[in-house]
Amino acid sequence: MARPLDLTNRTDEENAGPQARQVARSTARAFAAAAAALLVSTLVVARSDAALTAEGTGNNNSFEAGTIALSDDDQGRSLFDLSNMAPGRPSSQCINVGYQGSILPVDITMLAESQGELSNYLNVRVELGTGGTFESCDGFQSEDELFQGTLGGLTREGSIDVARIRNDGAELSFRFIFDVADKAEAVGTTSSASIVWEAVPA
């Protein structure tokens, strides 16, 4: 007669099927990676802001320095300041970058500067669109995906062409989505980054 199988001393994970065990392990890694932290600041800069434009004709020409000016709507706050990131819990944030200047058109570019081990295990998607603000991404409509990869990959990408602005007062809306990779190497890591927008005369 066959002996009954005694399961009373087996753990819940041992009793579970392969799929359930995989979910349990992923969940454990998610909680372990909750120590991952990210800090992202923003910076807008202008280049060639001393460009000169000539006015009038003949011997009485006058010259006036043109202006290039970028601003964003974060009011000095960090784009992201996250101390308990975990896989499967993406965080998104929008920001508007506006142009105020007399030199037109200008080309807007974006780049990232980052440091810290988390940058290699932090997935990021950057979208260009309309409707979002720093206060809320409600109403954001994506028009173009500028980048998808890791934060480290975004840093290595260098300068990314965003748009050509032809009108003073024009605004660009961006959405950033960060998510920690479900990898044991991400546990306890941190990263800091700056997202930099530049305006250059076209």
Contact map, one row per residue, 1 for C-alpha under 8 A:
1110000000000000000000000000000000000000000000000000000000000000000000000000000000000000000000000000000000000000000000000000000000000000000000000000000000000000000000000000000000000000000000000000000000
1111000000000000000000000000000000000000000000000000000000000000000000000000000000000000000000000000000000000000000000000000000000000000000000000000000000000000000000000000000000000000000000000000000000
1111100000000000000000000000000000000000000000000000000000000000000000000000000000000000000000000000000000000000000000000000000000000000000000000000000000000000000000000000000000000000000000000000000000
0111110000000000000000000000000000000000000000000000000000000000000000000000000000000000000000000000000000000000000000000000000000000000000000000000000000000000000000000000000000000000000000000000000000
0011111000000000000000000000000000000000000000000000000000000000000000000000000000000000000000000000000000000000000000000000000000000000000000000000000000000000000000000000000000000000000000000000000000
0001111110000000000000000000000000000000000000000000000000000000000000000000000000000000000000000000000000000000000000000000000000000000000000000000000000000000000000000000000000000000000000000000000000
0000111111000010000000000000000000000000000000000000000000000000000000000000000000000000000000000000000000000000000000000000000000000000000000000000000000000000000000000000000000000000000000000000000000
0000011111000000000000000000000000000000000000000000000000000000000000000000000000000000000000000000000000000000000000000000000000000000000000000000000000000000000000000000000000000000000000000000000000
0000011111100000000000000000000000000000000000000000000000000000000000000000000000000000000000000000000000000000000000000000000000000000000000000000000000000000000000000000000000000000000000000000000000
0000001111110110000000000000000000000000000000000000000000000000000000000000000000000000000000000000000000000000000000000000000000000000000000000000000000000000000000000000000000000000000000000000000000
0000000011111110000000000000000000000000000000000000000000000000000000000000000000000000000000000000000000000000000000000000000000000000000000000000000000000000000000000000000000000000000000000000000000
0000000001111111000000000000000000000000000000000000000000000000000000000000000000000000000000000000000000000000000000000000000000000000000000000000000000000000000000000000000000000000000000000000000000
0000000000111111100110010000000000000000000000000000000000000000000000000000000000000000000000000000000000000000000000000000000000000000000000000000000000000000000000000000000000000000000000000000000000
0000000001111111100010000000000000000000000000000000000000000000000000000000000000000000000000000000000000000000000000000000000000000000000000000000000000000000000000000000000000000000000000000000000000
0000001001111111100000000000000000000000000000000000000000000000000000000000000000000000000000000000000000000000000000000000000000000000000000000000000000000000000000000000000000000000000000000000000000
0000000000011111111110000000000000000000000000000000000000000000000000000000000000000000000000000000000000000000000000000000000000000000000000000000000000000000000000000000000000000000000000000000000000
0000000000001111111110000000000000000000000000000000000000000000000000000000000000000000000000000000000000000000000000000000000000000000000000000000000000000000000000000000000000000000000000000000000000
0000000000000001111111000000000000000000000000000000000000000000000000000000000000000000000000000000000000000000000000000000000000000000000000000000000000000000000000000000000000000000000000000000000000
0000000000000001111111100000000000000000000000000000000000000000000000000000000000000000000000000000000000000000000000000000000000000000000000000000000000000000000000000000000000000000000000000000000000
0000000000001001111111110000000000000000000000000000000000000000000000000000000000000000000000000000000000000000000000000000000000000000000000000000000000000000000000000000000000000000000000000000000000
0000000000001101111111111000000000000000000000000000000000000000000000000000000000000000000000000000000000000000000000000000000000000000000000000000000000000000000000000000000000000000000000000000000000
0000000000000000011111111100000000000000000000000000000000000000000000000000000000000000000000000000000000000000000000000000000000000000000000000000000000000000000000000000000000000000000000000000000000
0000000000000000001111111110000000000000000000000000000000000000000000000000000000000000000000000000000000000000000000000000000000000000000000000000000000000000000000000000000000000000000000000000000000
0000000000001000000111111111000000000000000000000000000000000000000000000000000000000000000000000000000000000000000000000000000000000000000000000000000000000000000000000000000000000000000000000000000000
0000000000000000000011111111100000000000000000000000000000000000000000000000000000000000000000000000000000000000000000000000000000000000000000000000000000000000000000000000000000000000000000000000000000
0000000000000000000001111111110000000000000000000000000000000000000000000000000000000000000000000000000000000000000000000000000000000000000000000000000000000000000000000000000000000100000000000000000000
0000000000000000000000111111111000000000000000000000000000000000000000000000000000000000000000000000000000000000000000000000000000000000000000000000000000000000000000000000000000000000000000000000000000
0000000000000000000000011111111100000000000000000000000000000000000000000000000000000000000000000000000000000000000000000000000000000000000000000000000000000000000000000000000000000000000000000000000000
0000000000000000000000001111111110000000000000000000000000000000000000000000000000000000000000000000000000000000000000000000000000000000000000000000000000000000000000000000000000000111001000000000000000
0000000000000000000000000111111111000000000000000000000000000000000000000000000000000111000000000000000000000000000000000000000000000000000000000000000000000000000000000000000000000100000000000000000000
0000000000000000000000000011111111000000000000000000000000000000000000000000000000000100000000000000000000000000000000000000000000000000000000000000000000000000000000000000000000000000000000000000000000
0000000000000000000000000001111111100000000000000000000000000000000000000000000000000100000000000000000000000000000000000000000000000000000000000000000000000000000000000000000000000000001100000000000000
0000000000000000000000000000111111110000000000000000000000000000000000000000000000011110000000000000000000000000000000000000000000000000000000000000000000000000000000000000000000000001011100000000000000
0000000000000000000000000000011111110000000000000000000000000000000000000000000000111100000000000000000000000000000000000000000000000000000000000000000000000000000000000000000000000000001100000000000000
0000000000000000000000000000000111111000000000000000000000000000000000000000000000111100000000000000000000000000000000000000000000000000000000000000000000000000000000000000000000000000001110000000000000
0000000000000000000000000000000011111100000000000000000000000000000000000000000000111100000000000000000000000000000001000000000000000000000000000000000000000000000000000000000000000000011111000000000000
0000000000000000000000000000000000111110000000000000000000000000000000000000000011111000000000000000000000000000000001000000000000000000000000000000000000000000000000000000000000000000000111100000000000
0000000000000000000000000000000000011111000000000000000000000000000000000000000111101000000000000000000000000000000001000000000000000000000000000000000000000000000000000000000000000000000001111000000000
0000000000000000000000000000000000001111100000000000000000000000000000000000011111000000000000000000000000000000000000000000000000000000000000000000000000000000000000000000000000000000000000111000000000
0000000000000000000000000000000000000111110000000000000000000000000000000000011110000000000000000000000000000000000000000000000000000000000000000000000000000000000000000000000000000000000000011110000000
0000000000000000000000000000000000000011111000000000000000000000000000000000111100000000000000000000000000000000000000000000000000000000000000000000000000000000000000000000000000000000000000001110000000
0000000000000000000000000000000000000001111100000000000000000000000000000000011000000000000000000000000000000000000000000000000000000000000000000000000000000000000000000000000000000000000000000111000000
0000000000000000000000000000000000000000111110000000000000000000000000000000000000000000000000000000000000000000000000000000000000000000000000000000000000000000000000000000000000000000000000000111100000
0000000000000000000000000000000000000000011111000000000000000000000001110000000000000000000000000000000000000000000000000000000000000000000000000000000000000000000000000000000000000000000000000001110000
0000000000000000000000000000000000000000001111100000000000000000000011000000000000000000000000000000000000000000000000000000000000000000000000000000000000000000000000000000000000000000000000000001111000
0000000000000000000000000000000000000000000111111000000000000000000111000000000000000000000000000000000000000000000000000000000000000000000000000000000000000000000000000000000000000000000000000000011100
0000000000000000000000000000000000000000000011111000000000000000000100000000000000000000000000000000000000000000000000000000000000000000000000000000000000000000000000000000000000000000000000000000011110
0000000000000000000000000000000000000000000001111110000000000000000100000000000000000000000000000000000000000000000000000000000000000000000000000000000000000000000000000000000000000000000000000000000110
0000000000000000000000000000000000000000000001111110000000000000111110000000000000000000000000000000000000000000000000000000000000000000000000000000000000000000000000000000000000000000000000000000000000
0000000000000000000000000000000000000000000000011111000000000000111000000000000000000000000000000000000000000000000000000000000000000000000000000000000000000000000000000000000000000000000000000000000000
0000000000000000000000000000000000000000000000011111100000000000111000000000000000000000000000000000000000000000000000000000000000000000000000000000000000000000000000000000000000000000000000000000000000
0000000000000000000000000000000000000000000000000111110000000011110000000000000000000000000000000000000000000000000000000000000000000000000000000000000000000000000000000000000000000000000000000000000000
0000000000000000000000000000000000000000000000000011111000000011110000000000000000000000000000000000000000000000000000000000000000000000000000000000000000000000000000000000000000000000000000000000000000
0000000000000000000000000000000000000000000000000001111100001111000000000000000000000000000000000000000000000000000000000000000000000000000000000000000000000000000000000000000000000000000000000000000000
0000000000000000000000000000000000000000000000000000111110001111000000000000000000000000000000000000000000000000000000000000000000000000000000000000000000000000000000000000000000000000000000000000000000
0000000000000000000000000000000000000000000000000000011111011100000000000000000000000000000000000000000000000000000000000000000000000000000000000000000000000000000000000000000000000000000000000000000000
0000000000000000000000000000000000000000000000000000001111111000000000000000000000000000000000000000000000000000000000000000000000000000000000000000000000000000000000000000000000000000000000000000000000
0000000000000000000000000000000000000000000000000000000111111000000000000000000000000000000000000000000000000000000000000000000000000000000000000000000000000000000000000000000000000000000000000000000000
0000000000000000000000000000000000000000000000000000000011111000000000000000000000000000000000000000000000000000000000000000000000000000000000000000000000000000000000000000000000000000000000000000000000
0000000000000000000000000000000000000000000000000000000111111100000000000000000000000000000000000000000000000000000000000000000000000000000000000000000000000000000000000000000000000000000000000000000000
0000000000000000000000000000000000000000000000000000011111111110000000000000000000000000000000000000000000000000000000000000000000000000000000000000000000000000000000000000000000000000000000000000000000
0000000000000000000000000000000000000000000000000000011100011111000000000000000000000000000000000000000000000000000000000000000000000000000000000000000000000000000000000000000000000000000000000000000000
0000000000000000000000000000000000000000000000000001111000001111100000000000000000000000000000000000000000000000000000000000000000000000000000000000000000000000000000000000000000000000000000000000000000
0000000000000000000000000000000000000000000000000001111000000111110000000000000000000000000000000000000000000000000000000000000000000000000000000000000000000000000000000000000000000000000000000000000000
0000000000000000000000000000000000000000000000001111100000000011111000000000000000000000000000000000000000000000000000000000000000000000000000000000000000000000000000000000000000000000000000000000000000
0000000000000000000000000000000000000000000000001111100000000001111100000000000000000000000000000000111000000000000000000000000000000000000000000000000000000000000000000000000000000000000000000000000000
0000000000000000000000000000000000000000000000001110000000000000111110000000000000000000000000000000111000000000000000000000000000000000000000000000000000000000000000000000000000000000000000000000000000
0000000000000000000000000000000000000000000001111000000000000000011111000000000000000000000000000011111000000000000000000000000000000000000000000000000000000000000000000000000000000000000000000000001100
0000000000000000000000000000000000000000000011001000000000000000001111100000000000000000000000000011100000000000000000000000000000000000000000000000000000000000000000000000000000000000000000000000001000
0000000000000000000000000000000000000000000111000000000000000000000111110000000000000000000000001111100000000000000000000000000000000000000000000000000000000000000000000000000000000000000000000000011000
0000000000000000000000000000000000000000000100000000000000000000000011111000000000000000000000001111000000000000000000000000000000000000000000000000000000000000000000000000000000000000000000000000000000
0000000000000000000000000000000000000000000100000000000000000000000001111110000000000000000000111100000000000000000000000000000000000000000000000000000000000000000000000000000000000000000000000000000000
0000000000000000000000000000000000000000000000000000000000000000000000111110000000000000000000111000000000000000000000000000000000001100000000000000000000000000000000000000000000000000000000000000000000
0000000000000000000000000000000000000000000000000000000000000000000000011111111000000000000000100000000000000000000000000000000000000100000000000000000000000000000000000000000000000000000000000000000000
0000000000000000000000000000000000000000000000000000000000000000000000011111100000000000000000000000000000000000000000000000000000000000000000000000000000000000000000000000000000000000000000000000000000
0000000000000000000000000000000000000000000000000000000000000000000000000111110000000000000000000000000000000000000000000000000000000000000000000000000000000000000000000000000000000000000000000000000000
0000000000000000000000000000000000000000100000000000000000000000000000000111111000000000000000000000000000000000000000000000000000000000000000000000000000000000000000000000000000000000000000000000000000
0000000000000000000000000000000000000011110000000000000000000000000000000101111110000000000000000000000000000000000000000000000000000000000000000000000000000000000000000000000000000000000000000000000000
0000000000000000000000000000000000000011110000000000000000000000000000000100111110000000000010100000000000000000000000000000000000000000000000000000000000000000000000000000000000000000000000000000000000
0000000000000000000000000000000000000111100000000000000000000000000000000000011111000000000010000000000000000000000000000000000000000000000000000000000000000000000000000000000000000000000000000000000000
0000000000000000000000000000000000001111000000000000000000000000000000000000011111100000000000000000000000000000000000000000000000000000000000000000000000000000000000000000000000000000000000000000000000
0000000000000000000000000000000000001110000000000000000000000000000000000000000111111000000000000000000000000000000000000000000000000000000000000000000000000000000000000000000000000000000000000000000000
0000000000000000000000000000000001111100000000000000000000000000000000000000000011111000000000000000000000000000000000000000000000000000000000000000000000000000000000000000000000000000000000000000000000
0000000000000000000000000000000011111000000000000000000000000000000000000000000001111100000000000000000000000000000000000000000000000000000000000000000000000000000000000000000000000000000000000000000000
0000000000000000000000000000000011111100000000000000000000000000000000000000000001111110100000000000000000000000000000000000000000000000000000000000000000000000000000000000000000110000000000000000000000
0000000000000000000000000000011111110000000000000000000000000000000000000000000000011111100000000000000000000000000000000000000000000000000000000000000000000000000000000000000000110000000000000000000000
0000000000000000000000000000010010000000000000000000000000000000000000000000000000001111110000000000000000000000000000000000000000000000000000000000000000000000000000000000000000111100000000000000000000
0000000000000000000000000000010000000000000000000000000000000000000000000000000000000111110000000000000000000000000000000000000000000000000000000000000000000000000000000000000000110100000000000000000000
0000000000000000000000000000000000000000000000000000000000000000000000000000000000001111111000000000000000000000000000000000000000000000000000000000000000000000000000000000000000110000000000000000000000
0000000000000000000000000000000000000000000000000000000000000000000000000000000000000011111100000000000000000000000000000000000000000000000000000000000000000000000000000000000011110000000000000000000000
0000000000000000000000000000000000000000000000000000000000000000000000000000000000000000111110000000000000000000000000000000000000000000000000000000000000000000000000000000000011100000000000000000000000
0000000000000000000000000000000000000000000000000000000000000000000000000000000000000000011111000000000000000000000000000000000000000000100000000000000000000000000000000000001111000000000000000000000000
0000000000000000000000000000000000000000000000000000000000000000000000000000001100000000001111100000000000000000000000000000000000000101100000000000000000000000000000000000001110000000000000000000000000
0000000000000000000000000000000000000000000000000000000000000000000000000000000000000000000111110000000000000000000000000000000000011111100000000000000000000000000000000000111100000000000000000000000000
0000000000000000000000000000000000000000000000000000000000000000000000011100001000000000000011111000000000000000000000000000000000011100000000000000000000000000000000000000111000000000000000000000000000
0000000000000000000000000000000000000000000000000000000000000000000000011000000000000000000001111100000000000000000000000000000000011100000000000000000000000000000000000011110000000000000000000000000000
0000000000000000000000000000000000000000000000000000000000000000000001111000000000000000000000111110000000000000000000000000000000000000000000000000000000000000000000000011110000000000000000000000000000
0000000000000000000000000000000000000000000000000000000000000000000001110000000000000000000000011111000000000000000000000000000000000000000000000000000000000000000000001111000000000000000000000000000000
0000000000000000000000000000000000000000000000000000000000000000000111100000000000000000000000001111100000000000000000000000000000000000000000000000000000000000000010011110000000000000000000000000000000
0000000000000000000000000000000000000000000000000000000000000000000111100000000000000000000000000111110000000000000000000000000000000000000000000000000000000000000000011100000000000000000000000000000000
0000000000000000000000000000000000000000000000000000000000000000011111000000000000000000000000000011111100000000000000000000000000000000000000000000000000000000000000011000000000000000000000000000000000
0000000000000000000000000000000000000000000000000000000000000000011100000000000000000000000000000001111100000000000000000000000000000000000000000000000000000000000000010000000000000000000000000000000000
0000000000000000000000000000000000000000000000000000000000000000011100000000000000000000000000000000111111000000000000000000000000000000000000000000000000000000000000000000000000000000000000000000000010
0000000000000000000000000000000000000000000000000000000000000000000000000000000000000000000000000000111111000000000000000000000000000000000000000000000000000000000011110000000000000000000000000000000011
0000000000000000000000000000000000000000000000000000000000000000000000000000000000000000000000000000001111100000000000000000000000000000000000000000000000000000000111100000000000000000000000000000000011
0000000000000000000000000000000000000000000000000000000000000000000000000000000000000000000000000000001111110000000000000000000000000000000000000000000000000000000111000000000000000000000000000000001111
0000000000000000000000000000000000000000000000000000000000000000000000000000000000000000000000000000000011111000000000000000000000000000000000000000000000000000111110000000000000000000000000000000001111
0000000000000000000000000000000000000000000000000000000000000000000000000000000000000000000000000000000001111100000000000000000000000000000000000000000000000000111110000000000000000000000000000000111100
0000000000000000000000000000000000000000000000000000000000000000000000000000000000000000000000000000000000111110000000000000000000000000000000000000000000000011111000000000000000000000000000000000111000
0000000000000000000000000000000000000000000000000000000000000000000000000000000000000000000000000000000000011111000000000000000000000000000000000000000000000011110000000000000000000000000000000011110000
0000000000000000000000000000000000000000000000000000000000000000000000000000000000000000000000000000000000001111100000000000000000000000000000000000000001101111000000000000000000000000000000000011100000
0000000000000000000000000000000000000000000000000000000000000000000000000000000000000000000000000000000000000111110000000000000000000000000000000000000001100100000000000000000000000000000000001111000000
0000000000000000000000000000000000000000000000000000000000000000000000000000000000000000000000000000000000000011111000000000000000000000000000000000000000100000000000000000000000000000000000001111000000
0000000000000000000000000000000000000000000000000000000000000000000000000000000000000000000000000000000000000001111100100000000000000000000000000000001100100000000000000000000000000000000000111100000000
0000000000000000000000000000000000000000000000000000000000000000000000000000000000000000000000000000000000000000111110100000000000000000000000000000000000000000000000000000000000000000000000111000000000
0000000000000000000000000000000000000000000000000000000000000000000000000000000000000000000000000000000000000000011111100000000000000000000000000000000000000000000000000000000000000000000011110000000000
0000000000000000000000000000000000000000000000000000000000000000000000000000000000000000000000000000000000000000001111111000000000000000000000000000000000000000000000000000000000000000010011100000000000
0000000000000000000000000000000000011100000000000000000000000000000000000000000000000000000000000000000000000000000111111100000000000000000000000000000000000000000000000000000000000000010011100000000000
0000000000000000000000000000000000000000000000000000000000000000000000000000000000000000000000000000000000000000011111111100000000000000000000000000011100000000000000000000000000000000000001100000000000
0000000000000000000000000000000000000000000000000000000000000000000000000000000000000000000000000000000000000000000011111100000000000000000000000000011110000000000000000000000000000000000000000000000000
0000000000000000000000000000000000000000000000000000000000000000000000000000000000000000000000000000000000000000000011111110000000000000000000000000011000000000000000000000000000011010110000000000000000
0000000000000000000000000000000000000000000000000000000000000000000000000000000000000000000000000000000000000000000001111111000000000000000000000000011100000000000000000000000001111000000000000000000000
0000000000000000000000000000000000000000000000000000000000000000000000000000000000000000000000000000000000000000000000001111100000000000000000000001111000000000000000000000000001111000000000000000000000
0000000000000000000000000000000000000000000000000000000000000000000000000000000000000000000000000000000000000000000000000111110000000000000000000011111000000000000000000000000111100000000000000000000000
0000000000000000000000000000000000000000000000000000000000000000000000000000000000000000000000000000000000000000000000000011111000000000000000001111100000000000000000000000000111000000000000000000000000
0000000000000000000000000000000000000000000000000000000000000000000000000000000000000000000000000000000000000000000000000001111100000000000000001111000000000000000000000000011110000000000000000000000000
0000000000000000000000000000000000000000000000000000000000000000000000000000000000000000000000000000000000000000000000000000111110000000000001111110000000000000000000000000011100000000000000000000000000
0000000000000000000000000000000000000000000000000000000000000000000000000000000000000000000000000000000000000000000000000000011111000000000001111100000000000000010000000001111000000000000000000000000000
0000000000000000000000000000000000000000000000000000000000000000000000000000000000000000000000000000000000000000000000000000001111110000000111110000000000000000000000000001111000000000000000000000000000
0000000000000000000000000000000000000000000000000000000000000000000000000000000000000000000000000000000000000000000000000000000111110000001111100000000000000000000000000001110000000000000000000000000000
0000000000000000000000000000000000000000000000000000000000000000000000000000000000000000000000000000000000000000000000000000000011111000111110000000000000000000000000000000100000000000000000000000000000
0000000000000000000000000000000000000000000000000000000000000000000000000000000000000000000001110000000000000000000000000000000011111101111110000000000000000000000000000000111000000000000000000000000000
0000000000000000000000000000000000000000000000000000000000000000000000001000000000000000000001110000000000000000000000000000000000111111100000000000000000000000000000000000100000000000000000000000000000
0000000000000000000000000000000000000000000000000000000000000000000000001100000000000000000011110000000000000000000000000000000000011111100000000000000000000000000000000000000000000000000000000000000000
0000000000000000000000000000000000000000000000000000000000000000000000000000000000000000000001000000000000000000000000000000000000001111100000000000000000000000000000000000000000000000000000000000000000
0000000000000000000000000000000000000000000000000000000000000000000000000000000000000000000011000000000000000000000000000000000000011111110000000000000000000000000000000000000000000000000000000000000000
0000000000000000000000000000000000000000000000000000000000000000000000000000000000000000000111000000000000000000000000000000000000111111111100000000000000000000000000000000001000000000000000000000000000
0000000000000000000000000000000000000000000000000000000000000000000000000000000000000000000000000000000000000000000000000000000000110001111100000000000000000000000000000000000000000000000000000000000000
0000000000000000000000000000000000000000000000000000000000000000000000000000000000000000000000000000000000000000000000000000000001110000111110000000000000000000000000000000000000000000000000000000000000
0000000000000000000000000000000000000000000000000000000000000000000000000000000000000000000000000000000000000000000000000000000011110000111111000000000000000000000000000000001000000000000000000000000000
0000000000000000000000000000000000000000000000000000000000000000000000000000000000000000000000000000000000000000000000000000000011110000001111100000000000000000000000000000000000000000000000000000000000
0000000000000000000000000000000000000000000000000000000000000000000000000000000000000000000000000000000000000000000000000000001111000000000111111000000000000000000000000000000000000000000000000000000000
0000000000000000000000000000000000000000000000000000000000000000000000000000000000000000000000000000000000000000000000000000001111000000000011111000000000000000000000000000000000000000000000000000000000
0000000000000000000000000000000000000000000000000000000000000000000000000000000000000000000000000000000000000000000000000000001110000000000001111100000000000000000000000000000000000000000000000000000000
0000000000000000000000000000000000000000000000000000000000000000000000000000000000000000000000000000000000000000000000000000111100000000000001111111000000000000000000000000000000000000000000000000000000
0000000000000000000000000000000000000000000000000000000000000000000000000000000000000000000000000000000000000000000000000000111100000000000000011111000000000001010000000000000000000000000000000000000000
0000000000000000000000000000000000000000000000000000000000000000000000000000000000000000000000000000000000000000000000000001111000000000000000001111100001000000000000000000000000000000000000000000000000
0000000000000000000000000000000000000000000000000000000000000000000000000000000000000000000000000000000000000000000000000011110000000000000000001111110000000000000000000000000000000000000000000000000000
0000000000000000000000000000000000000000000000000000000000000000000000000000000000000000000000000000000000000000000000000011100000000000000000000011111011000000000000000000000000000000000000000000000000
0000000000000000000000000000000000000000000000000000000000000000000000000000000000000000000000000000000000000000000000111111000000000000000000000001111111000000000000000000000000000000000000000000000000
0000000000000000000000000000000000000000000000000000000000000000000000000000000000000000000000000000000000000000010000111111000000000000000000000000111111100000000000000000000000000000000000000000000000
0000000000000000000000000000000000000000000000000000000000000000000000000000000000000000000000000000000000000000010000110100000000000000000000000000011111110000000000000000000000000000000000000000000000
0000000000000000000000000000000000000000000000000000000000000000000000000000000000000000000000000000000000000000000000010000000000000000000000000000111111111000000000000000000000000000000000000000000000
0000000000000000000000000000000000000000000000000000000000000000000000000000000000000000000000000000000000000011000000000000000000000000000000000010111111111100000000000000000000000000000000000000000000
0000000000000000000000000000000000000000000000000000000000000000000000000000000000000000000000000000000000000011110000000000000000000000000000000000001111111100000000000000000000000000000000000000000000
0000000000000000000000000000000000000000000000000000000000000000000000000000000000000000000000000000000000000000000000000000000000000000000000000000000111111100000000000000000000000000000000000000000000
0000000000000000000000000000000000000000000000000000000000000000000000000000000000000000000000000000000000000010000000000000000000000000000000000000000011111111000000000000000000000000000000000000000000
0000000000000000000000000000000000000000000000000000000000000000000000000000000000000000000000000000000000000011000000000000000000000000000000000000000001111111000000000000000000000000000000000000000000
0000000000000000000000000000000000000000000000000000000000000000000000000000000000000000000000000000000000001110000000000000000000000000000000000000000000001111100000000000000000000000000000000000000000
0000000000000000000000000000000000000000000000000000000000000000000000000000000000000000000000000000000000001110000000000000000000000000000000000100000000001111110000000000000000000000000000000000000000
0000000000000000000000000000000000000000000000000000000000000000000000000000000000000000000000000000000000111100000000000000000000000000000000000000000000000011111000000000000000000000000000000000000000
0000000000000000000000000000000000000000000000000000000000000000000000000000000000000000000000000000000000111100000000000000000100000000000000000100000000000001111100000000000000000000000000000000000000
0000000000000000000000000000000000000000000000000000000000000000000000000000000000000000000000000000000000111000000000000000000000000000000000000000000000000000111110000000000000000000000000000000000000
0000000000000000000000000000000000000000000000000000000000000000000000000000000000000000000000000000000011110000000000000000000000000000000000000000000000000000011111000000000000000000000000000000000001
0000000000000000000000000000000000000000000000000000000000000000000000000000000000000000000000000010000111110000000000000000000000000000000000000000000000000000001111110100000000000000000000000000000000
0000000000000000000000000000000000000000000000000000000000000000000000000000000000000000000000000000000111000000000000000000000000000000000000000000000000000000000111110100000000000000000000000000000000
0000000000000000000000000000000000000000000000000000000000000000000000000000000000000000000000000000000110000000000000000000000000000000000000000000000000000000000011111100000000000000000000000000000000
0000000000000000000000000000000000000000000000000000000000000000000000000000000000000000000000000011110100000000000000000000000000000000000000000000000000000000000011111100000000000000000000000000000000
0000000000000000000000000000000000000000000000000000000000000000000000000000000000000000000000000111100000000000000000000000000000000000000000000000000000000000000000111110000000000000000000000000000000
0000000000000000000000000000000000000000000000000000000000000000000000000000000000000000000000000111000000000000000000000000000000000000000000000000000000000000000011111111000000000000000000000000000000
0000000000000000000000000000000000000000000000000000000000000000000000000000000000000000000000011110000000000000000000000000000000000000000000000000000000000000000000001111100000000000000000000000000000
0000000000000000000000000000000000000000000000000000000000000000000000000000000000000000000000011100000000000000000000000000000111000000000000000000000000000000000000000111110000000000000000000000000000
0000000000000000000000000000000000000000000000000000000000000000000000000000000000000000000001111000000000000000000000000000000111111000000000000000000000000000000000000011111000000000000000000000000000
0000000000000000000000000000000000000000000000000000000000000000000000000000000000000000000001111000000000000000000000000000011111010000000000000000000000000000000000000001111100000000000000000000000000
0000000000000000000000000000000000000000000000000000000000000000000000000000000000000000000111100000000000000000000000000000011110010000100100000000000000000000000000000000111110000000000000000000000000
0000000000000000000000000000000000000000000000000000000000000000000000000000000000000000000111000000000000000000000000000001111000000000000000000000000000000000000000000000011111000000000000000000000000
0000000000000000000000000000000000000000000000000000000000000000000000000000000000000000011110000000000000000000000000000001110000000000000000000000000000000000000000000000001111100000000000000000000000
0000000000000000000000000000000000000000000000000000000000000000000000000000000000000000011100000000000000000000000000000111100000000000000000000000000000000000000000000000000111110000000000000000000000
0000000000000000000000000000000000000000000000000000000000000000000000000000000000001111111000000000000000000000000000000111000000000000000000000000000000000000000000000000000011111000000000000000000000
0000000000000000000000000000000000000000000000000000000000000000000000000000000000001111110000000000000000000000000000001110000000000000000000000000000000000000000000000000000001111100010000000000000000
0000000000000000000000000000000000000000000000000000000000000000000000000000000000000010000000000000000000000000000000001110000000000000000000000000000000000000000000000000000000111110010000000000000000
0000000000000000000000000100110000000000000000000000000000000000000000000000000000000011000000000000000000000000000000000000000000000000000000000000000000000000000000000000000000011111010000000000000000
0000000000000000000000000000100000000000000000000000000000000000000000000000000000000000000000000000000000000000000000001000000000000000000000000000000000000000000000000000000000001111111000000000000000
0000000000000000000000000000100010000000000000000000000000000000000000000000000000000000000000000000000000000000000000000000000000000000000000000000000000000000000000000000000000000111111000000000000000
0000000000000000000000000000000000000000000000000000000000000000000000000000000000000000000000000000000000000000000000001000000000000000000000000000000000000000000000000000000000000011111000000000000000
0000000000000000000000000000000010010000000000000000000000000000000000000000000000000000000000000000000000000000000011001000000000000000000000000000000000000000000000000000000000011111111110000000000000
0000000000000000000000000000100111110000000000000000000000000000000000000000000000000000000000000000000000000000000000000000000000000000000000000000000000000000000000000000000000000011111110000000000000
0000000000000000000000000000000111111000000000000000000000000000000000000000000000000000000000000000000000000000000000000000000000000000000000000000000000000000000000000000000000000000011111000000000000
0000000000000000000000000000000000111000000000000000000000000000000000000000000000000000000000000000000000000000000111000000000000000000000000000000000000000000000000000000000000000000011111100000000000
0000000000000000000000000000000000011100000000000000000000000000000000000000000000000000000000000000000000000000000111100000000000000000000000000000000000000000000000000000000000000000000111110000000000
0000000000000000000000000000000000001110000000000000000000000000000000000000000000000000000000000000000000000000011111100000000000000000000000000000000000000000000000000000000000000000000011111000000000
0000000000000000000000000000000000000111000000000000000000000000000000000000000000000000000000000000000000000000011100000000000000000000000000000000000000000000000000000000000000000000000001111100000000
0000000000000000000000000000000000000111100000000000000000000000000000000000000000000000000000000000000000000001111000000000000000000000000000000000000000000000000000000000000000000000000000111110000000
0000000000000000000000000000000000000001111000000000000000000000000000000000000000000000000000000000000000000001110000000000000000000000000000000000000000000000000000000000000000000000000000011111000000
0000000000000000000000000000000000000001111000000000000000000000000000000000000000000000000000000000000000000111100000000000000000000000000000000000000000000000000000000000000000000000000000001111100000
0000000000000000000000000000000000000000011110000000000000000000000000000000000000000000000000000000000000000111100000000000000000000000000000000000000000000000000000000000000000000000000000000111110000
0000000000000000000000000000000000000000001110000000000000000000000000000000000000000000000000000000000000011110000000000000000000000000000000000000000000000000000000000000000000000000000000000011111000
0000000000000000000000000000000000000000000111100000000000000000000001000000000000000000000000000000000000011100000000000000000000000000000000000000000000000000000000000000000000000000000000000001111100
0000000000000000000000000000000000000000000011100000000000000000000111000000000000000000000000000000000001111000000000000000000000000000000000000000000000000000000000000000000000000000000000000000111110
0000000000000000000000000000000000000000000001110000000000000000000100000000000000000000000000000000000001110000000000000000000000000000000000000000000000000000000000000000000000000000000000000000011111
0000000000000000000000000000000000000000000000110000000000000000000000000000000000000000000000000000001111100000000000000000000000000000000000000000000000000000000000000000000000000000000000000000001111
0000000000000000000000000000000000000000000000000000000000000000000000000000000000000000000000000000000111100000000000000000000000000000000000000000000000000000000100000000000000000000000000000000000111
